[in-house]
């Protein structure tokens, strides 16, 4: 079973708290991240991970670039706004559906309590 990765419509960047998920990691200019309770913490490392999702029994891998390392967060977040310029489109008419640049559906998730 693949680990859960919430999809977030409002976040401006991708966040990952598990250092072992990074392909590479490098220092970056401090990037302030405001958490829901109003607390702000600076991310000081970022780089790339590979995000895997499973749909209809198939495994799909997406390379995510410029992910901020956020060890103080309990859950990673994938920014849907950051995926759109790369050709990935998210729709939540009935199910949350993510399509890749070739228009192939790569992920369907139920929407619960207005959260994915």
Beta strands, then each sheet from edge to edge (+ up, - down):
strand 1: 6-8
strand 2: 15-16
strand 3: 22-34
strand 4: 40-55
strand 5: 58-69
strand 6: 77-79
strand 7: 89-91
strand 8: 96-99
strand 9: 105-109
sheet 1: 1+ 6+
sheet 2: 2+ 5+ 4- 3+
sheet 3: 7+ 8- 9+
end
